[in-house]
Amino acid sequence: MTRSWPPALLALALSACTSSGAVKPPPSATATPPAPRTTHDPRLRAAAPSVLASPRVVPLDAATRAALPREVVTASAHGPGLSCEGVPLSALLRAAGALPVDMLGATQLAQYVLVQARDGHRVLYSLAELDPDFGQRRVLLVDRCNGRPLENEDGPLQLIALDDARPARWVRQVESITVVAAP
């Protein structure tokens, strides 16, 4: 029968064997001293962050939205399904220059989108989760449901987050959308 030693006990026994009475040879005259150990400086960065316009207000006017591709989706928050029409939030952010056409850079990964409603409700999305090539989160800014403009109670604009499991980040009465660089 073979007996196995617990790793901690084996390490203790080995360290005792190597340090018990062994004499180290003197360092040679030609040996180079060890390099000083460096510690990580949290102020160092791989690249200097670029200067961002922050906060950046995203225009919500009808002319800006009319120039963008529209989508029709069926969505349901707390009742029967609605057929709603609007523009992808990612397209609106690209039109405002807040979301680059090509790949996101490090500066955009530290930005968030703040959506505010007339009734005081506010939600956040990271810019990366809204990028179609990165997070692929489908969020629409709708202005029509069931073929009609939104009523004052819900509109004139409403944000619908299609991929969220719950409609907690849906925003009715959208008043402003702002892209902010995290401090």
Residue frames relative to the residue before (quaternion, step in Angstrom):
aa qw qx qy qz dx dy dz
M 1.0000 0.0000 0.0000 0.0000 0.00 0.00 0.00
T 0.2817 -0.7622 0.5651 0.1425 3.55 -0.89 0.99
R 0.2518 -0.7688 0.5700 0.1437 3.53 -0.93 0.88
S 0.1873 -0.7785 0.5866 0.1216 3.60 -0.87 0.91
W 0.3517 -0.7360 0.5475 0.1868 3.55 -1.03 0.83
P 0.5169 -0.6024 0.4901 0.3602 3.59 -1.06 0.63
P 0.5983 -0.6121 0.3736 0.3574 3.63 -0.93 0.83
A 0.6532 0.5127 -0.3360 0.4445 3.63 0.91 -0.78
L 0.6642 0.4946 -0.2993 0.4740 3.59 0.97 -0.84
L 0.6359 0.5242 -0.3204 0.4672 3.59 1.02 -0.78
A 0.6540 0.5053 -0.3130 0.4680 3.60 0.96 -0.84
L 0.6427 0.5185 -0.3191 0.4650 3.59 1.01 -0.80
A 0.6639 0.5029 -0.3023 0.4636 3.58 0.94 -0.87
L 0.6643 0.5011 -0.3067 0.4622 3.61 0.94 -0.83
S 0.6586 0.4957 -0.3266 0.4624 3.60 0.94 -0.80
A 0.6245 0.5273 -0.3439 0.4622 3.61 1.04 -0.66
C 0.6513 0.5237 -0.3146 0.4502 3.59 1.02 -0.78
T 0.7254 0.4509 -0.2614 0.4496 3.58 0.87 -0.84
S 0.7589 0.3760 -0.2291 0.4798 3.61 1.06 -0.46
S 0.5491 0.6305 -0.4028 0.3725 3.61 1.20 0.04
G 0.8783 -0.0751 0.0072 0.4722 3.52 -0.32 1.28
A 0.4803 0.6582 -0.4635 0.3482 3.60 1.13 0.00
V 0.2671 -0.7599 0.5747 0.1446 3.54 -0.92 0.92
K 0.3282 -0.7427 0.5504 0.1942 3.52 -0.84 1.01
P 0.4648 -0.6598 0.4966 0.3195 3.57 -0.97 0.74
P 0.5509 -0.6061 0.4388 0.3695 3.61 -1.07 0.59
P 0.5380 -0.6166 0.4441 0.3649 3.59 -1.04 0.67
S 0.4803 -0.6717 0.4773 0.3006 3.53 -1.01 0.79
A 0.6098 -0.5819 0.4034 0.3561 3.54 -1.18 0.51
T 0.7080 0.4583 -0.2680 0.4657 3.57 1.13 -0.53
A 0.4822 0.6731 -0.4460 0.3398 3.60 1.22 -0.11
T 0.3782 -0.7120 0.5437 0.2331 3.55 -1.04 0.79
P 0.5103 -0.6417 0.4627 0.3374 3.57 -1.00 0.73
P 0.5673 -0.5948 0.4253 0.3787 3.59 -1.06 0.58
A 0.5596 -0.6012 0.4526 0.3474 3.55 -1.14 0.68
P 0.5281 -0.6243 0.4499 0.3590 3.60 -0.99 0.72
R 0.4642 -0.6810 0.4942 0.2767 3.55 -1.00 0.83
T 0.2252 -0.7783 0.5735 0.1212 3.55 -0.82 0.98
T 0.2562 -0.7391 0.5996 0.1692 3.53 -1.16 0.59
H 0.5790 -0.5980 0.4326 0.3464 3.54 -1.20 0.52
D 0.2128 -0.7523 0.6120 0.1189 3.56 -0.90 0.95
P 0.3573 -0.7736 0.4745 0.2206 3.64 -0.38 1.15
R 0.5939 0.5724 -0.3744 0.4236 3.60 1.22 -0.26
L 0.5856 0.5740 -0.3758 0.4316 3.58 1.23 -0.38
R 0.0934 -0.7882 0.6075 0.0310 3.54 -1.02 0.82
A 0.5954 -0.5678 0.4237 0.3788 3.54 -1.20 0.48
A 0.7761 -0.0461 0.0466 0.6271 3.56 1.06 -0.74
A 0.5478 -0.6072 0.4527 0.3554 3.53 -1.10 0.63
P 0.4604 -0.6784 0.4807 0.3111 3.61 -0.86 0.82
S 0.4337 -0.6850 0.5118 0.2841 3.55 -1.01 0.75
V 0.5380 -0.6137 0.4704 0.3355 3.52 -1.21 0.53
L 0.1430 -0.8047 0.5748 0.0405 3.56 -0.76 1.08
A 0.4364 -0.6280 0.5606 0.3176 3.51 -1.15 0.58
S 0.1996 0.7831 -0.5598 0.1832 3.55 -0.38 1.20
P 0.5299 -0.2774 -0.7950 0.1017 1.51 -1.57 1.88
R 0.2930 -0.7294 0.5946 0.1689 3.54 -1.24 0.58
V 0.2695 -0.7725 0.5595 0.1327 3.56 -0.59 1.19
V 0.2944 -0.7549 0.5668 0.1490 3.56 -0.85 1.04
P 0.3951 -0.7292 0.4983 0.2529 3.61 -0.69 1.02
L 0.1940 -0.8020 0.5606 0.0704 3.56 -0.95 0.95
D 0.3852 0.7613 -0.4613 0.2435 3.60 1.26 0.07
A 0.6668 -0.5393 0.3568 0.3705 3.53 -1.26 0.56
A 0.6378 0.5392 -0.3379 0.4340 3.61 0.99 -0.76
T 0.6475 0.5052 -0.3159 0.4751 3.60 0.98 -0.81
R 0.6867 0.4795 -0.2834 0.4671 3.58 0.89 -0.90
A 0.6297 0.5548 -0.3354 0.4280 3.61 1.05 -0.72
A 0.6669 0.5100 -0.3005 0.4525 3.59 1.12 -0.59
L 0.6554 0.5237 -0.2968 0.4562 3.59 1.27 -0.19
P 0.5829 -0.5663 0.4327 0.3903 3.60 -1.18 0.43
R 0.2659 -0.7636 0.5714 0.1402 3.56 -1.04 0.80
E 0.1558 -0.7666 0.6167 0.0875 3.52 -1.23 0.61
V 0.2400 -0.7252 0.6249 0.1613 3.53 -1.24 0.59
V 0.0107 0.8009 -0.5965 0.0513 3.57 -0.82 1.03
T 0.3114 -0.6902 0.6074 0.2403 3.53 -1.27 0.38
A 0.0646 0.8074 -0.5767 0.1069 3.55 -0.69 1.12
S 0.0927 -0.7791 0.6182 0.0477 3.53 -1.24 0.56
A 0.2088 -0.7810 0.5775 0.1140 3.56 -0.83 1.01
H 0.8165 -0.1159 0.1252 0.5515 3.58 0.44 -1.18
G 0.7563 0.2983 -0.1834 0.5526 3.55 1.13 0.40
P 0.7953 -0.2498 0.1907 0.5184 3.56 -1.11 -0.61
G 0.6010 -0.5802 0.4192 0.3554 3.55 -1.20 0.57
L 0.2005 -0.7632 0.6065 0.0973 3.52 -1.15 0.75
S 0.3040 -0.6937 0.6141 0.2221 3.54 -1.18 0.59
C 0.0038 -0.8351 0.5463 -0.0645 3.56 -0.27 1.31
E 0.1989 -0.7768 0.5928 0.0746 3.53 -1.21 0.66
G 0.2780 0.7550 -0.5617 0.1930 3.54 -0.97 0.88
V 0.5832 -0.5709 0.4501 0.3624 3.53 -1.33 -0.29
P 0.5279 -0.6062 0.4757 0.3571 3.59 -1.07 0.64
L 0.5228 -0.6404 0.4588 0.3257 3.56 -0.93 0.84
S 0.6127 0.5541 -0.3550 0.4377 3.61 1.03 -0.70
A 0.6459 0.5046 -0.3228 0.4733 3.62 1.00 -0.76
L 0.6378 0.5190 -0.3201 0.4705 3.58 1.02 -0.79
L 0.6627 0.4981 -0.2998 0.4722 3.59 1.00 -0.83
R 0.6310 0.5138 -0.3302 0.4783 3.60 1.06 -0.69
A 0.6500 0.5172 -0.3178 0.4573 3.59 0.95 -0.85
A 0.6850 0.4649 -0.2740 0.4894 3.58 1.12 -0.65
G 0.4972 -0.6686 0.4205 0.3591 3.60 1.26 -0.15
A 0.5096 0.6640 -0.4111 0.3612 3.59 1.23 0.21
L 0.7412 0.2666 -0.1642 0.5938 3.57 1.22 -0.45
P 0.3658 -0.7594 0.4849 0.2330 3.62 -0.52 1.10
V 0.5641 -0.5950 0.4580 0.3436 3.54 -1.24 0.55
D 0.7347 0.3420 -0.2230 0.5419 3.59 1.00 -0.78
M 0.8167 -0.3075 0.1801 0.4539 3.55 -1.32 -0.14
L 0.5413 -0.6154 0.4713 0.3259 3.54 -1.13 0.74
G 0.2833 -0.7411 0.5838 0.1722 3.54 -1.12 0.73
A 0.7393 -0.4124 0.2914 0.4455 3.54 -1.31 0.07
T 0.6423 0.5336 -0.3414 0.4314 3.59 0.98 -0.72
Q 0.6725 0.4865 -0.3086 0.4646 3.61 0.99 -0.72
L 0.5997 0.5728 -0.3665 0.4217 3.61 1.12 -0.49
A 0.7062 0.4034 -0.2513 0.5248 3.58 1.24 -0.31
Q 0.5554 0.5762 -0.4071 0.4402 3.59 1.11 0.63
Y 0.1222 -0.7797 0.6090 0.0785 3.52 -1.21 0.55
V 0.3726 -0.7025 0.5700 0.2066 3.51 -1.31 0.52
L 0.1483 -0.7844 0.6008 0.0415 3.54 -0.73 1.15
V 0.0952 -0.7832 0.6141 0.0208 3.56 -0.72 1.12
Q 0.0744 -0.8089 0.5832 0.0020 3.56 -0.74 1.09
A 0.2617 -0.7720 0.5677 0.1149 3.53 -1.08 0.87
R 0.6621 -0.5163 0.3879 0.3803 3.51 -1.29 0.43
D 0.7100 0.4485 -0.2601 0.4766 3.60 1.06 -0.69
G 0.6474 -0.5535 0.3069 0.4247 3.62 1.27 0.20
H 0.4932 0.6509 -0.4380 0.3758 3.60 1.24 -0.21
R 0.0184 -0.7898 0.6129 -0.0167 3.58 -1.00 0.88
V 0.0228 -0.7811 0.6239 0.0124 3.56 -1.11 0.72
L 0.2776 -0.7476 0.5836 0.1530 3.52 -1.33 0.45
Y 0.0494 -0.7249 0.6850 0.0533 3.49 -1.32 0.60
S 0.4051 -0.6428 0.5613 0.3280 3.58 -1.06 0.55
L 0.5698 -0.5941 0.4331 0.3671 3.57 -1.08 0.66
A 0.6368 0.5534 -0.3282 0.4249 3.58 1.02 -0.79
E 0.6684 0.5025 -0.3297 0.4382 3.62 0.91 -0.76
L 0.6715 0.4896 -0.2961 0.4708 3.61 1.18 -0.45
D 0.5472 0.6196 -0.3998 0.3961 3.59 1.21 -0.34
P 0.4627 -0.7126 0.4483 0.2776 3.62 -0.70 1.03
D 0.7092 0.4387 -0.2630 0.4852 3.61 1.13 -0.55
F 0.7100 0.4343 -0.2450 0.4974 3.58 1.25 -0.17
G 0.8415 0.1190 -0.0283 0.5262 3.59 0.29 -1.26
Q 0.2147 -0.8387 0.4728 0.1640 3.56 1.25 -0.51
R 0.3127 0.7406 -0.5336 0.2626 3.62 1.08 0.60
R 0.2722 -0.7750 0.5529 0.1401 3.60 -0.72 1.08
V 0.1227 0.7660 -0.6116 0.1554 3.53 -0.47 1.31
L 0.1068 -0.8063 0.5813 0.0234 3.56 -0.82 1.06
L 0.2686 -0.6895 0.6447 0.1920 3.50 -1.24 0.63
V 0.0797 -0.8420 0.5336 -0.0012 3.56 -0.22 1.29
D 0.1592 -0.7810 0.5974 0.0883 3.52 -1.24 0.62
R 0.7541 0.2606 -0.1669 0.5793 3.58 1.33 -0.06
C 0.0220 0.7624 -0.6467 0.0069 3.56 -1.10 0.76
N 0.8395 0.0526 -0.1077 0.5299 3.53 -1.01 0.98
G 0.7271 -0.4814 0.2298 0.4322 3.55 0.98 0.94
R 0.7118 0.4111 -0.2580 0.5078 3.62 1.22 0.00
P 0.5730 -0.5439 0.4590 0.4063 3.58 -1.20 0.41
L 0.5841 -0.5939 0.4218 0.3579 3.56 -1.14 0.62
E 0.5017 -0.6320 0.5056 0.3054 3.55 -1.13 0.76
N 0.6741 -0.5011 0.3635 0.4030 3.58 -1.25 0.40
E 0.5942 0.5935 -0.3474 0.4172 3.60 1.11 -0.68
D 0.7871 0.2719 -0.1362 0.5366 3.60 1.06 -0.74
G 0.7855 0.3582 -0.1453 0.4833 3.58 1.09 -0.64
P 0.4454 0.1167 -0.7682 -0.4448 1.41 -2.21 -1.06
L 0.7541 0.2742 -0.1841 0.5677 3.60 1.24 -0.28
Q 0.0602 -0.7817 0.6205 0.0166 3.53 -1.12 0.75
L 0.2948 -0.7385 0.5824 0.1689 3.54 -1.06 0.82
I 0.0848 -0.7898 0.6074 0.0090 3.57 -0.86 1.03
A 0.1762 -0.7756 0.6021 0.0700 3.56 -0.74 1.13
L 0.2540 -0.8347 0.4733 0.1216 3.56 -0.04 1.31
D 0.7356 0.4418 -0.2436 0.4520 3.61 1.01 -0.69
D 0.5232 0.6223 -0.4316 0.3908 3.61 1.20 -0.11
A 0.5177 -0.6587 0.4555 0.3011 3.58 -1.01 0.84
R 0.7656 0.1662 -0.0997 0.6135 3.59 1.18 -0.60
P 0.4946 -0.6921 0.4353 0.2949 3.61 -1.03 0.59
A 0.2447 0.8143 -0.4969 0.1732 3.60 1.14 0.56
R 0.7369 0.3709 -0.2379 0.5126 3.61 1.10 -0.55
W 0.3979 0.6429 -0.5257 0.3899 3.56 1.17 0.52
V 0.1044 -0.8034 0.5854 0.0319 3.57 -0.91 0.85
R 0.1539 -0.7569 0.6281 0.0946 3.55 -0.78 1.04
Q 0.7994 0.2553 -0.2220 0.4965 3.57 -1.25 0.42
V 0.0903 0.8223 -0.5549 0.0878 3.60 0.92 0.88
E 0.1722 -0.8039 0.5668 0.0530 3.50 -0.81 1.10
S 0.8064 -0.0681 0.0687 0.5833 3.59 1.01 -0.80
I 0.1337 -0.7321 0.6619 0.0895 3.50 -1.35 0.54
T 0.0038 -0.8079 0.5854 -0.0673 3.55 -0.70 1.15
V 0.2385 -0.7391 0.6121 0.1489 3.55 -1.05 0.83
V 0.0813 -0.8183 0.5679 -0.0358 3.54 -0.71 1.18
A 0.3595 -0.6910 0.5813 0.2354 3.56 -1.08 0.78
A 0.4553 -0.6876 0.4930 0.2772 3.57 -0.79 1.02
P 0.5104 -0.6627 0.4448 0.3201 3.60 -0.96 0.79
